[in-house]
Amino acid sequence: MNIHQLQNELSIQGFKNAAVFLPKAVQQNGNTVEAIRKIFEYCQEKTMNLSGDIEILYAQVRALSTFDEAYHDILLRDLQFILEELLTPAKDERGIFLEADDLQEAKSIYQQAMLADPDAQFSLGHFYNSFGRDDWALVWFEAATAAGNLDALYWIGNYYFDGIVVGKSFEKAFHCYRKAALEGHPDAMNNYADMYFRGEYVKKDVKRAYELFSQAAERGVPESMYTVGYMYTNGIGTERDLEKAKHWIKQSALSGDSYAANHLGQEAFEADNGEEALRWFQIAADRQDPVGKFNLGYCYESGVGTSVNMKKAKTLYQQAALLGDAEAKERLKDL
């Protein structure tokens, strides 16, 4: 629905005063914020039944006091989202609720983003992404990227890689990752390396991938640490070195990679070192990893590294199942 259609629909549904102010919001004459306030004032009776995401956006726009004219189109887009919801309420409401302090923070970030603060623009994009409004997030990631924010550039690369909101494009993802990586962004460097490792858009080059993964690992990226360990284990892109492999996989696990923790737990289990296996599975489980919870449950069921405790085993299987682990669901049926 375009602005003209919105104006007509507002009049049809009895909000003629709001319809009068809509063109004034569109004009870039310094009166946009006041015109929006008037529109909301005349539509106030309809604002009580907004869906969760639109309710947040409404609060942000309503609290806006001033903005950089460069973001006038974004503000109008947000106004359009709100008015369309007012006129035609969504059927599938998003169950989103913010505490008062969090809502105040969301309004503050919106204000700063509208005043061209690139860090606030990235934070706002990340906030919208957190509840699935990637269509809202993208424009703010693009704005932050234009101001030189590497985190935002990395996220745009992710969108192109996965085809979220934008068309899937390995080429565009590659260039986003490359630019951010060359300027020192660790996670972008990991993804840049991965494209060389898999031969996505560029010709497969495991030596180049190893170099880039190593740089990202040194910068603290857990996924890169694990991949470097994997490459040392199998002699991919570098000489085989099991000691270095164990070092990097362990660093990955300790730095937050649950896959690495489960890997080390499985290695210990196969080496008949139950206590060490239990420790690594516990680390993964504590991070709410479903595979870690299943593995830990198996330890308690089978007495691996600990005494048998069926109550704990069933609890862990249940937790893993709730997190989506199919094997845990089957184990519960068997028990």
VEXZAMAR-830558 format. One line per 8 residues: their letters; for each residue x, y, z of N, C-alpha, C, O. Coordinates in steps of 0.1 Angstrom, whole numbers, plus 5000, padded with zeros to 4 digits. Example, Ala and Ser with C-alpha at 12.3 -4.5 7.8 and 13.67 -1.06 7.14 Angstrom:
<rs>
AS> 5132 4943 5078 5123 4955 5078 5132 4967 5078 5142 4967 5085 ~ 5128 4978 5071 5137 4989 5071 5129 5000 5079 5134 5011 5080
</rs>
This chain:
<rs>
MNIHQLQN> 5009 4988 5000 5000 5000 5000 5009 5012 5000 5017 5014 5009 ~ 5008 5021 4990 5016 5033 4990 5009 5044 4998 4998 5043 5004 ~ 5016 5056 4999 5011 5067 5007 4998 5072 5003 4989 5074 5011 ~ 4995 5073 4990 4982 5078 4985 4971 5068 4989 4960 5072 4993 ~ 4974 5055 4988 4964 5045 4992 4961 5045 5007 4950 5044 5011 ~ 4972 5047 5014 4971 5048 5029 4962 5060 5032 4953 5059 5041 ~ 4964 5071 5026 4956 5083 5028 4941 5081 5026 4933 5084 5034 ~ 4938 5074 5015 4925 5071 5011 4918 5061 5021 4907 5063 5026
ELSIQGFK> 4926 5051 5025 4921 5041 5035 4919 5048 5049 4909 5044 5055 ~ 4927 5057 5053 4925 5064 5065 4912 5071 5065 4904 5071 5075 ~ 4909 5078 5054 4897 5086 5053 4885 5076 5053 4875 5079 5059 ~ 4886 5065 5046 4875 5055 5045 4871 5050 5059 4860 5047 5062 ~ 4882 5047 5067 4880 5041 5080 4877 5051 5091 4876 5048 5103 ~ 4875 5064 5087 4870 5074 5096 4881 5082 5103 4879 5089 5113 ~ 4893 5081 5097 4905 5089 5103 4908 5100 5093 4920 5101 5089 ~ 4899 5109 5091 4901 5119 5081 4911 5129 5085 4919 5134 5077
NAAVFLPK> 4911 5133 5098 4921 5142 5103 4936 5137 5101 4945 5144 5098 ~ 4937 5124 5104 4950 5117 5102 4954 5118 5088 4966 5120 5084 ~ 4944 5115 5079 4947 5115 5065 4952 5129 5060 4960 5130 5051 ~ 4947 5139 5066 4951 5153 5062 4966 5155 5065 4973 5162 5058 ~ 4970 5150 5076 4984 5152 5080 4994 5143 5073 5006 5145 5074 ~ 4990 5132 5067 4999 5123 5061 5008 5129 5050 5020 5127 5050 ~ 5002 5138 5041 5011 5144 5031 5021 5154 5037 5032 5156 5032 ~ 5017 5159 5049 5027 5168 5056 5039 5160 5061 5050 5166 5062
AVQQNGNT> 5036 5148 5065 5047 5139 5070 5057 5136 5058 5069 5134 5060 ~ 5051 5134 5046 5058 5130 5034 5068 5142 5030 5079 5139 5026 ~ 5063 5154 5031 5071 5165 5027 5083 5168 5036 5082 5166 5048 ~ 5094 5170 5029 5107 5173 5037 5108 5188 5040 5116 5195 5033 ~ 5100 5192 5049 5100 5207 5052 5102 5209 5067 5099 5221 5072 ~ 5107 5199 5074 5110 5202 5088 5098 5199 5097 5100 5200 5110 ~ 5086 5196 5092 5074 5194 5100 5071 5179 5101 5060 5176 5106 ~ 5079 5170 5097 5076 5156 5096 5072 5150 5110 5062 5143 5111
VEAIRKIF> 5081 5153 5120 5079 5147 5133 5066 5151 5139 5058 5143 5144 ~ 5063 5164 5137 5050 5170 5143 5038 5164 5135 5028 5161 5141 ~ 5039 5162 5122 5028 5156 5114 5026 5142 5119 5014 5138 5119 ~ 5036 5134 5121 5035 5120 5126 5028 5120 5139 5019 5111 5142 ~ 5032 5129 5148 5025 5129 5161 5010 5132 5160 5002 5126 5167 ~ 5007 5141 5151 4993 5144 5149 4985 5131 5143 4974 5128 5147 ~ 4992 5125 5134 4986 5112 5128 4983 5102 5139 4972 5096 5140 ~ 4993 5100 5148 4991 5090 5159 4981 5095 5168 4973 5087 5174
EYCQEKTM> 4980 5108 5171 4970 5113 5180 4956 5110 5175 4947 5107 5182 ~ 4954 5112 5162 4940 5110 5156 4937 5095 5154 4926 5091 5152 ~ 4948 5087 5155 4945 5072 5154 4947 5065 5167 4948 5052 5167 ~ 4948 5072 5178 4951 5066 5191 4943 5054 5195 4948 5045 5201 ~ 4930 5055 5192 4921 5044 5196 4925 5031 5189 4921 5020 5194 ~ 4932 5031 5178 4936 5019 5171 4949 5014 5176 4953 5002 5173 ~ 4957 5021 5184 4970 5017 5187 4971 5008 5199 4982 5003 5203 ~ 4960 5004 5204 4959 4995 5216 4961 4981 5212 4963 4972 5221
NLSGDIEI> 4959 4977 5199 4958 4963 5195 4969 4960 5185 4967 4952 5176 ~ 4981 4967 5186 4991 4964 5177 4998 4951 5180 4999 4947 5192 ~ 5003 4944 5170 5011 4932 5172 5025 4936 5178 5029 4948 5177 ~ 5032 4927 5184 5044 4930 5192 5054 4938 5185 5059 4947 5191 ~ 5058 4934 5173 5069 4941 5166 5065 4955 5162 5073 4964 5163 ~ 5052 4956 5157 5048 4970 5153 5046 4979 5165 5048 4991 5165 ~ 5042 4973 5177 5040 4981 5189 5054 4987 5193 5054 4998 5197 ~ 5065 4979 5191 5078 4984 5194 5082 4995 5185 5087 5006 5189
LYAQVRAL> 5079 4993 5172 5082 5003 5162 5074 5016 5164 5079 5027 5163 ~ 5061 5014 5168 5053 5026 5171 5058 5034 5182 5059 5046 5182 ~ 5063 5027 5193 5069 5034 5204 5081 5041 5200 5084 5053 5205 ~ 5089 5035 5192 5102 5042 5187 5099 5054 5179 5105 5065 5181 ~ 5090 5053 5169 5087 5065 5161 5080 5075 5169 5082 5087 5167 ~ 5071 5072 5178 5063 5081 5186 5073 5089 5195 5070 5101 5197 ~ 5083 5083 5199 5093 5090 5208 5103 5099 5201 5110 5106 5207 ~ 5104 5098 5188 5114 5105 5180 5111 5120 5181 5100 5125 5180
STFDEAYH> 5122 5127 5184 5121 5142 5186 5127 5149 5174 5122 5160 5170 ~ 5137 5143 5167 5143 5150 5156 5150 5139 5148 5153 5128 5153 ~ 5154 5142 5136 5161 5132 5128 5169 5139 5117 5167 5150 5113 ~ 5179 5131 5112 5187 5136 5100 5179 5133 5088 5173 5122 5085 ~ 5177 5144 5079 5169 5143 5067 5173 5131 5058 5165 5127 5050 ~ 5185 5127 5059 5190 5116 5051 5182 5103 5053 5182 5094 5045 ~ 5175 5102 5065 5168 5090 5069 5153 5092 5068 5145 5085 5074 ~ 5149 5103 5061 5135 5106 5059 5127 5094 5053 5116 5091 5057
DILLRDLQ> 5133 5088 5043 5126 5077 5036 5124 5065 5046 5114 5058 5045 ~ 5134 5063 5054 5133 5052 5064 5122 5055 5074 5114 5046 5078 ~ 5121 5067 5078 5111 5071 5088 5097 5069 5082 5087 5065 5088 ~ 5095 5073 5069 5083 5071 5062 5079 5057 5060 5068 5053 5062 ~ 5089 5049 5058 5087 5034 5057 5082 5029 5070 5072 5021 5070 ~ 5088 5033 5081 5083 5028 5094 5069 5033 5097 5061 5026 5103 ~ 5066 5045 5093 5053 5051 5095 5043 5042 5087 5032 5039 5092 ~ 5047 5039 5075 5038 5031 5066 5035 5017 5073 5024 5012 5072
FILEELLT> 5046 5010 5078 5044 4998 5085 5033 4999 5096 5024 4990 5098 ~ 5034 5010 5104 5025 5012 5115 5011 5014 5111 5002 5008 5116 ~ 5009 5023 5101 4996 5026 5096 4989 5014 5089 4977 5012 5091 ~ 4997 5006 5082 4991 4994 5076 4986 4985 5086 4976 4978 5084 ~ 4994 4984 5097 4989 4975 5108 4977 4980 5115 4968 4973 5119 ~ 4976 4994 5117 4965 5000 5123 4952 4997 5114 4941 4994 5120 ~ 4954 4998 5101 4942 4997 5092 4938 4983 5090 4926 4979 5088 ~ 4948 4974 5089 4946 4960 5086 4954 4952 5096 4965 4947 5093
PAKDERGI> 4949 4949 5108 4957 4942 5118 4962 4928 5113 4955 4921 5107 ~ 4974 4925 5117 4980 4912 5113 4973 4901 5120 4969 4902 5131 ~ 4972 4889 5113 4966 4877 5119 4976 4870 5128 4971 4864 5138 ~ 4988 4869 5124 4998 4862 5132 5007 4872 5140 5017 4876 5135 ~ 5002 4875 5152 5009 4884 5160 5022 4878 5165 5023 4867 5169 ~ 5032 4887 5166 5045 4883 5171 5045 4885 5186 5043 4896 5191 ~ 5048 4874 5193 5047 4875 5208 5060 4881 5213 5069 4874 5219 ~ 5061 4894 5212 5073 4901 5217 5069 4910 5228 5060 4918 5227
FLEADDLQ> 5077 4909 5239 5074 4919 5250 5087 4924 5256 5097 4916 5258 ~ 5088 4937 5258 5100 4943 5263 5097 4949 5277 5087 4955 5279 ~ 5106 4947 5286 5105 4954 5299 5106 4969 5297 5112 4973 5286 ~ 5102 4977 5306 5102 4992 5304 5116 4997 5301 5117 5005 5292 ~ 5126 4992 5308 5140 4997 5306 5145 4993 5292 5151 5001 5285 ~ 5141 4981 5288 5145 4976 5274 5138 4984 5263 5144 4988 5253 ~ 5126 4988 5266 5118 4996 5256 5124 5010 5255 5125 5015 5244 ~ 5128 5015 5266 5134 5028 5267 5147 5028 5259 5150 5038 5252
EAKSIYQQ> 5155 5018 5261 5167 5016 5254 5165 5015 5239 5172 5021 5231 ~ 5155 5008 5235 5151 5006 5221 5148 5020 5214 5151 5023 5203 ~ 5140 5028 5222 5136 5041 5217 5149 5050 5216 5150 5058 5207 ~ 5158 5049 5226 5170 5057 5225 5179 5054 5214 5184 5063 5207 ~ 5180 5041 5211 5189 5036 5200 5183 5041 5187 5190 5045 5177 ~ 5169 5041 5185 5163 5045 5173 5165 5060 5171 5168 5064 5160 ~ 5164 5068 5182 5167 5082 5181 5181 5085 5176 5184 5093 5167 ~ 5191 5078 5182 5205 5080 5178 5208 5075 5164 5216 5081 5157
AMLADPDA> 5201 5064 5160 5203 5059 5146 5198 5069 5136 5204 5072 5126 ~ 5186 5076 5140 5181 5086 5131 5189 5099 5130 5187 5107 5122 ~ 5199 5100 5140 5208 5111 5140 5221 5107 5134 5231 5114 5136 ~ 5222 5096 5127 5233 5092 5119 5245 5086 5127 5257 5088 5123 ~ 5242 5081 5139 5252 5074 5147 5254 5060 5142 5245 5052 5143 ~ 5265 5056 5135 5267 5043 5129 5266 5032 5139 5261 5021 5136 ~ 5272 5034 5151 5271 5023 5161 5257 5020 5165 5253 5009 5167 ~ 5249 5031 5167 5235 5029 5171 5227 5023 5159 5218 5015 5161
QFSLGHFY> 5231 5026 5147 5224 5020 5135 5227 5005 5135 5218 4998 5132 ~ 5239 5001 5137 5242 4987 5138 5234 4980 5149 5228 4970 5147 ~ 5234 4987 5161 5227 4981 5172 5212 4980 5169 5206 4970 5173 ~ 5207 4989 5163 5192 4989 5159 5190 4978 5149 5180 4970 5150 ~ 5199 4976 5139 5197 4965 5130 5198 4952 5137 5190 4943 5134 ~ 5207 4950 5146 5209 4938 5154 5196 4935 5162 5192 4924 5164 ~ 5191 4946 5168 5179 4945 5176 5167 4940 5168 5160 4930 5172 ~ 5165 4945 5156 5154 4941 5148 5156 4926 5143 5147 4918 5142
NSFGRDDW> 5169 4923 5140 5172 4909 5137 5169 4899 5148 5165 4888 5145 ~ 5170 4904 5160 5168 4895 5171 5154 4889 5172 5151 4879 5178 ~ 5144 4897 5166 5130 4891 5166 5125 4890 5152 5113 4891 5150 ~ 5134 4887 5143 5130 4883 5130 5126 4893 5120 5121 4890 5109 ~ 5128 4906 5123 5124 4916 5113 5137 4921 5105 5142 4932 5107 ~ 5142 4911 5097 5154 4914 5089 5151 4924 5079 5161 4931 5074 ~ 5139 4926 5074 5136 4936 5065 5138 4950 5071 5142 4959 5064 ~ 5135 4952 5084 5139 4964 5090 5154 4965 5093 5159 4976 5092
ALVWFEAA> 5160 4954 5097 5174 4954 5100 5183 4958 5089 5192 4966 5091 ~ 5180 4953 5077 5189 4955 5066 5192 4969 5063 5203 4973 5060 ~ 5181 4978 5063 5184 4992 5059 5193 4999 5069 5201 5008 5065 ~ 5192 4994 5082 5201 5000 5092 5215 4995 5091 5225 5002 5093 ~ 5217 4982 5087 5230 4976 5085 5236 4984 5073 5248 4986 5073 ~ 5228 4986 5063 5233 4994 5051 5238 5008 5055 5248 5013 5050 ~ 5230 5014 5063 5233 5028 5067 5246 5028 5075 5255 5036 5073 ~ 5247 5018 5084 5259 5017 5093 5272 5014 5084 5283 5019 5087
TAAGNLDA> 5270 5005 5074 5281 5001 5065 5286 5013 5058 5298 5015 5056 ~ 5277 5022 5053 5280 5034 5045 5289 5043 5054 5297 5051 5049 ~ 5287 5042 5067 5295 5050 5076 5308 5043 5081 5315 5048 5090 ~ 5310 5031 5076 5323 5024 5079 5322 5014 5090 5332 5010 5095 ~ 5310 5010 5094 5309 5000 5105 5311 4986 5100 5303 4981 5091 ~ 5321 4979 5104 5325 4966 5099 5316 4955 5103 5313 4946 5096 ~ 5310 4956 5115 5300 4946 5120 5288 4946 5111 5283 4935 5108 ~ 5284 4958 5107 5272 4958 5098 5275 4952 5084 5267 4945 5078
LYWIGNYY> 5287 4955 5079 5292 4950 5066 5292 4934 5067 5288 4928 5058 ~ 5297 4929 5078 5297 4915 5080 5283 4909 5080 5281 4898 5074 ~ 5273 4915 5086 5260 4911 5086 5253 4911 5073 5245 4902 5069 ~ 5256 4921 5065 5251 4922 5051 5257 4910 5043 5250 4904 5035 ~ 5269 4907 5045 5275 4895 5039 5267 4883 5043 5265 4874 5034 ~ 5264 4881 5055 5256 4870 5059 5242 4869 5052 5238 4858 5048 ~ 5236 4881 5051 5223 4881 5044 5224 4877 5029 5216 4869 5025 ~ 5235 4881 5023 5237 4877 5009 5240 4862 5008 5236 4855 4999
FDGIVVGK> 5248 4857 5018 5252 4843 5017 5240 4834 5019 5239 4824 5012 ~ 5231 4838 5028 5220 4830 5032 5207 4833 5023 5197 4825 5023 ~ 5208 4844 5016 5196 4848 5008 5184 4853 5017 5173 4851 5014 ~ 5188 4860 5028 5178 4865 5037 5175 4880 5033 5184 4888 5033 ~ 5162 4883 5030 5157 4896 5026 5162 4899 5012 5154 4904 5004 ~ 5175 4897 5009 5181 4900 4996 5182 4887 4989 5181 4876 4994 ~ 5185 4888 4976 5187 4876 4968 5200 4869 4971 5210 4876 4974 ~ 5200 4856 4972 5212 4849 4976 5223 4852 4965 5221 4850 4953
SFEKAFHC> 5235 4856 4970 5246 4859 4961 5259 4856 4968 5264 4864 4977 ~ 5266 4845 4964 5279 4842 4970 5289 4853 4966 5298 4856 4974 ~ 5287 4859 4954 5296 4869 4950 5296 4881 4959 5306 4886 4963 ~ 5284 4886 4962 5283 4898 4970 5287 4895 4985 5293 4903 4991 ~ 5283 4883 4989 5288 4878 5003 5303 4878 5004 5309 4883 5013 ~ 5309 4873 4993 5324 4872 4993 5330 4886 4994 5339 4888 5002 ~ 5325 4895 4986 5331 4908 4987 5329 4916 5000 5337 4923 5004 ~ 5317 4913 5006 5315 4919 5019 5324 4913 5030 5331 4921 5037
YRKAALEG> 5326 4900 5030 5335 4893 5039 5349 4898 5037 5357 4901 5046 ~ 5353 4898 5024 5367 4902 5020 5370 4916 5025 5380 4918 5032 ~ 5361 4925 5023 5364 4939 5027 5365 4940 5042 5374 4947 5047 ~ 5356 4934 5049 5356 4935 5064 5368 4927 5069 5374 4932 5079 ~ 5371 4916 5063 5383 4908 5068 5396 4915 5066 5404 4915 5075 ~ 5397 4922 5055 5410 4929 5052 5411 4941 5061 5422 4946 5063 ~ 5400 4945 5067 5401 4956 5077 5401 4951 5091 5400 4959 5101 ~ 5402 4938 5093 5405 4932 5106 5393 4926 5113 5394 4924 5125
HPDAMNNY> 5382 4924 5107 5370 4919 5114 5371 4904 5115 5372 4897 5104 ~ 5372 4898 5127 5375 4884 5129 5365 4874 5123 5369 4865 5116 ~ 5352 4877 5126 5342 4868 5121 5341 4868 5106 5338 4858 5099 ~ 5342 4880 5100 5342 4881 5085 5354 4873 5079 5353 4867 5069 ~ 5366 4874 5086 5377 4866 5082 5375 4851 5082 5379 4844 5073 ~ 5367 4847 5092 5364 4833 5093 5355 4829 5081 5358 4818 5074 ~ 5345 4837 5077 5336 4834 5066 5343 4835 5053 5340 4828 5043 ~ 5352 4845 5052 5360 4847 5040 5369 4835 5038 5370 4830 5026
ADMYFRGE> 5375 4829 5048 5383 4817 5047 5374 4805 5043 5379 4797 5035 ~ 5362 4805 5049 5354 4793 5046 5350 4792 5031 5348 4782 5026 ~ 5349 4804 5025 5345 4804 5011 5357 4799 5002 5354 4792 4992 ~ 5369 4801 5006 5381 4795 5000 5381 4780 5003 5385 4772 4994 ~ 5378 4777 5015 5378 4763 5019 5369 4754 5011 5372 4743 5007 ~ 5357 4760 5008 5346 4752 5002 5345 4755 4987 5338 4748 4979 ~ 5353 4765 4982 5352 4769 4968 5339 4775 4964 5333 4772 4954 ~ 5334 4784 4973 5321 4791 4970 5325 4805 4964 5331 4813 4971
YVKKDVKR> 5320 4807 4952 5323 4819 4944 5338 4819 4939 5340 4821 4927 ~ 5348 4817 4948 5362 4816 4943 5366 4802 4942 5359 4792 4947 ~ 5377 4800 4935 5383 4786 4933 5387 4781 4946 5394 4788 4954 ~ 5385 4768 4949 5389 4762 4962 5404 4763 4963 5411 4760 4955 ~ 5408 4768 4975 5422 4770 4978 5424 4768 4993 5423 4777 5001 ~ 5428 4755 4997 5428 4752 5011 5440 4758 5018 5440 4761 5030 ~ 5451 4761 5010 5463 4768 5016 5459 4782 5020 5462 4787 5031 ~ 5452 4789 5011 5447 4803 5015 5437 4802 5026 5437 4811 5035
AYELFSQA> 5428 4792 5026 5419 4791 5037 5426 4789 5050 5422 4794 5060 ~ 5436 4780 5050 5444 4778 5062 5450 4791 5068 5449 4793 5080 ~ 5455 4799 5059 5461 4811 5063 5451 4820 5070 5454 4826 5080 ~ 5439 4821 5063 5429 4830 5068 5423 4825 5081 5420 4832 5091 ~ 5420 4812 5082 5415 4806 5094 5424 4808 5106 5420 4811 5117 ~ 5437 4807 5103 5447 4808 5113 5447 4823 5119 5448 4825 5131 ~ 5446 4832 5110 5445 4846 5114 5432 4849 5123 5433 4856 5133 ~ 5421 4843 5118 5409 4845 5126 5410 4838 5139 5405 4843 5150
AERGVPES> 5416 4826 5140 5418 4818 5152 5427 4827 5162 5423 4827 5174 ~ 5437 4833 5157 5446 4841 5165 5438 4853 5171 5441 4859 5181 ~ 5427 4857 5164 5419 4869 5168 5407 4864 5177 5399 4872 5181 ~ 5407 4851 5180 5398 4846 5190 5384 4841 5185 5375 4840 5193 ~ 5384 4837 5172 5371 4831 5167 5371 4816 5170 5379 4809 5164 ~ 5362 4812 5178 5361 4797 5182 5360 4788 5170 5366 4777 5169 ~ 5351 4792 5160 5349 4783 5149 5361 4781 5141 5364 4771 5136 ~ 5369 4792 5139 5382 4792 5132 5392 4783 5140 5399 4776 5133
MYTVGYMY> 5392 4784 5153 5401 4776 5161 5398 4761 5158 5408 4753 5156 ~ 5386 4757 5158 5382 4743 5155 5386 4739 5141 5392 4728 5139 ~ 5384 4748 5131 5387 4745 5117 5402 4743 5116 5407 4734 5108 ~ 5410 4752 5122 5425 4750 5121 5429 4737 5127 5437 4730 5122 ~ 5422 4733 5139 5425 4720 5144 5422 4709 5135 5429 4699 5134 ~ 5411 4710 5128 5406 4700 5118 5416 4699 5107 5419 4688 5102 ~ 5421 4710 5103 5431 4711 5091 5444 4704 5095 5451 4697 5088 ~ 5448 4707 5108 5461 4700 5113 5459 4685 5114 5468 4677 5112
TNGIGTER> 5447 4682 5119 5444 4667 5121 5445 4660 5108 5450 4648 5107 ~ 5440 4666 5097 5439 4659 5084 5449 4663 5074 5449 4658 5063 ~ 5458 4672 5078 5468 4677 5068 5463 4684 5056 5467 4682 5045 ~ 5453 4693 5059 5446 4700 5048 5451 4714 5048 5449 4722 5058 ~ 5458 4718 5038 5463 4732 5036 5476 4734 5044 5482 4745 5044 ~ 5480 4724 5052 5492 4725 5060 5496 4711 5063 5489 4701 5060 ~ 5508 4710 5070 5513 4696 5073 5505 4691 5085 5500 4698 5094 ~ 5503 4678 5085 5496 4672 5096 5504 4673 5109 5516 4670 5110
DLEKAKHW> 5497 4677 5120 5503 4679 5133 5493 4677 5144 5485 4686 5147 ~ 5493 4665 5149 5482 4662 5159 5483 4670 5172 5473 4672 5178 ~ 5495 4674 5176 5497 4682 5188 5491 4695 5186 5483 4700 5195 ~ 5493 4702 5175 5487 4715 5172 5472 4714 5170 5464 4722 5174 ~ 5468 4702 5164 5454 4700 5162 5447 4700 5176 5436 4706 5178 ~ 5452 4692 5185 5446 4691 5198 5446 4704 5205 5436 4708 5212 ~ 5456 4712 5204 5457 4725 5210 5446 4734 5205 5439 4741 5213 ~ 5444 4735 5192 5434 4744 5187 5420 4740 5189 5411 4748 5192
IKQSALSG> 5417 4727 5189 5404 4722 5192 5400 4724 5206 5389 4728 5210 ~ 5410 4723 5215 5408 4725 5229 5405 4740 5232 5396 4744 5239 ~ 5413 4749 5225 5411 4763 5226 5397 4767 5221 5390 4776 5227 ~ 5393 4760 5210 5379 4763 5205 5369 4759 5215 5359 4767 5217 ~ 5370 4748 5221 5360 4743 5231 5360 4753 5243 5349 4756 5248 ~ 5371 4757 5248 5372 4766 5259 5367 4780 5256 5363 4787 5265 ~ 5367 4783 5243 5363 4797 5239 5348 4798 5235 5344 4808 5231 ~ 5341 4786 5236 5327 4787 5234 5321 4778 5224 5309 4779 5221
DSYAANHL> 5329 4771 5216 5324 4762 5206 5320 4749 5211 5328 4741 5215 ~ 5307 4747 5212 5301 4734 5217 5304 4722 5209 5306 4711 5214 ~ 5305 4724 5196 5309 4713 5187 5322 4708 5190 5325 4696 5191 ~ 5332 4717 5193 5345 4713 5197 5345 4706 5210 5352 4696 5212 ~ 5337 4710 5220 5336 4704 5233 5331 4690 5231 5336 4681 5238 ~ 5321 4688 5223 5315 4674 5221 5325 4666 5214 5327 4654 5217 ~ 5333 4672 5205 5344 4664 5197 5354 4659 5207 5357 4647 5207 ~ 5358 4667 5217 5368 4663 5226 5362 4653 5236 5369 4643 5240
GQEAFEAD> 5350 4654 5239 5343 4645 5248 5342 4631 5241 5344 4621 5248 ~ 5339 4631 5228 5338 4619 5221 5351 4612 5220 5352 4600 5221 ~ 5362 4620 5217 5375 4614 5217 5379 4608 5230 5385 4597 5230 ~ 5376 4614 5241 5379 4609 5254 5371 4596 5257 5376 4587 5263 ~ 5359 4596 5253 5350 4585 5254 5356 4573 5247 5356 4562 5252 ~ 5360 4575 5234 5366 4564 5226 5379 4559 5232 5383 4548 5230 ~ 5386 4568 5239 5399 4564 5245 5397 4558 5259 5406 4556 5267 ~ 5384 4556 5263 5380 4550 5276 5384 4559 5287 5387 4554 5298
NGEEALRW> 5384 4572 5285 5386 4582 5296 5373 4588 5299 5370 4599 5295 ~ 5365 4581 5308 5351 4586 5311 5351 4599 5318 5342 4607 5315 ~ 5360 4601 5327 5359 4614 5335 5362 4626 5326 5355 4636 5328 ~ 5371 4625 5317 5374 4636 5308 5362 4638 5298 5359 4649 5295 ~ 5357 4627 5293 5345 4628 5284 5334 4635 5292 5327 4644 5286 ~ 5331 4631 5304 5321 4638 5312 5323 4653 5313 5314 4661 5312 ~ 5336 4657 5315 5339 4671 5317 5336 4679 5304 5330 4690 5305 ~ 5340 4674 5293 5337 4681 5280 5322 4681 5277 5317 4691 5272
FQIAADRQ> 5315 4670 5279 5301 4670 5276 5294 4680 5286 5284 4686 5282 ~ 5298 4681 5298 5292 4690 5307 5294 4704 5303 5285 4712 5304 ~ 5306 4708 5297 5308 4721 5292 5298 4724 5281 5293 4735 5280 ~ 5297 4715 5272 5287 4717 5261 5273 4718 5266 5265 4727 5261 ~ 5269 4710 5275 5256 4710 5281 5253 4723 5288 5242 4728 5287 ~ 5262 4728 5295 5261 4741 5302 5258 4752 5293 5253 4762 5297 ~ 5262 4751 5280 5260 4761 5270 5246 4759 5263 5244 4765 5253 ~ 5238 4750 5269 5225 4747 5263 5226 4741 5249 5217 4743 5241
DPVGKFNL> 5237 4733 5247 5238 4726 5234 5231 4713 5235 5234 4705 5244 ~ 5221 4710 5226 5213 4698 5227 5222 4685 5226 5219 4675 5233 ~ 5232 4685 5217 5240 4673 5216 5248 4671 5229 5250 4659 5233 ~ 5253 4682 5235 5260 4680 5247 5251 4675 5258 5256 4667 5266 ~ 5239 4679 5259 5230 4674 5269 5227 4660 5267 5226 4652 5276 ~ 5225 4656 5254 5223 4641 5251 5235 4633 5255 5233 4623 5262 ~ 5247 4638 5252 5259 4630 5255 5261 4629 5270 5265 4619 5275 ~ 5258 4640 5277 5259 4640 5292 5249 4630 5298 5251 4623 5307
GYCYESGV> 5237 4631 5292 5226 4621 5297 5231 4607 5295 5228 4599 5304 ~ 5237 4604 5284 5242 4590 5281 5252 4586 5292 5252 4575 5296 ~ 5261 4596 5295 5271 4593 5306 5264 4589 5319 5268 4580 5325 ~ 5254 4596 5323 5247 4593 5335 5239 4580 5334 5237 4573 5344 ~ 5233 4577 5322 5226 4565 5320 5235 4553 5321 5232 4542 5326 ~ 5247 4555 5315 5256 4543 5313 5267 4543 5324 5275 4533 5324 ~ 5268 4553 5332 5279 4553 5342 5292 4556 5336 5303 4550 5341 ~ 5293 4565 5326 5306 4569 5320 5311 4581 5328 5306 4592 5327
GTSVNMKK> 5322 4578 5335 5329 4589 5342 5322 4593 5355 5326 4603 5362 ~ 5311 4586 5358 5303 4589 5370 5294 4577 5373 5294 4567 5366 ~ 5288 4578 5385 5279 4567 5388 5266 4568 5380 5262 4579 5376 ~ 5259 4557 5378 5246 4557 5371 5236 4565 5378 5234 4563 5391 ~ 5229 4574 5371 5219 4582 5377 5208 4584 5367 5209 4593 5358 ~ 5198 4575 5367 5187 4576 5356 5179 4588 5357 5174 4593 5347 ~ 5177 4594 5369 5169 4606 5370 5176 4617 5363 5169 4625 5355 ~ 5189 4619 5365 5197 4629 5358 5197 4627 5343 5195 4636 5335
AKTLYQQA> 5198 4614 5339 5199 4610 5325 5186 4614 5318 5186 4620 5307 ~ 5174 4611 5324 5161 4614 5318 5159 4629 5317 5154 4634 5307 ~ 5163 4636 5328 5162 4651 5327 5170 4657 5316 5165 4666 5309 ~ 5182 4652 5314 5191 4657 5303 5185 4654 5290 5186 4662 5280 ~ 5180 4641 5288 5174 4638 5276 5162 4646 5273 5160 4651 5261 ~ 5154 4649 5283 5142 4658 5281 5146 4672 5277 5140 4678 5268 ~ 5157 4677 5283 5162 4690 5279 5167 4691 5265 5164 4700 5257 ~ 5174 4680 5261 5179 4679 5248 5168 4678 5238 5168 4684 5227
ALLGDAEA> 5158 4670 5241 5146 4668 5232 5139 4682 5230 5135 4685 5219 ~ 5137 4689 5241 5131 4702 5240 5139 4712 5231 5133 4721 5225 ~ 5152 4710 5230 5160 4718 5222 5161 4713 5208 5169 4718 5199 ~ 5154 4702 5205 5153 4697 5191 5161 4685 5188 5162 4681 5176 ~ 5167 4678 5198 5176 4667 5195 5167 4654 5192 5161 4649 5202 ~ 5168 4649 5180 5159 4638 5176 5164 4625 5184 5155 4617 5187 ~ 5177 4623 5186 5182 4611 5192 5177 4611 5207 5174 4600 5212 ~ 5176 4622 5213 5171 4623 5227 5157 4619 5228 5152 4612 5237
KERLKDL> 5149 4623 5218 5135 4620 5218 5133 4605 5216 5124 4599 5223 ~ 5141 4598 5208 5140 4584 5206 5145 4577 5219 5139 4566 5223 ~ 5155 4582 5225 5160 4576 5238 5149 4576 5249 5148 4567 5256 ~ 5142 4587 5250 5131 4588 5260 5120 4578 5257 5115 4573 5267 ~ 5117 4576 5244 5107 4566 5241 5112 4552 5246 5104 4544 5251 ~ 5125 4549 5244 5130 4536 5248 5130 4534 5263 5128 4523 5268 ~ 5132 4545 5270 5133 4544 5284 5119 4543 5290 5117 4543 5303
</rs>
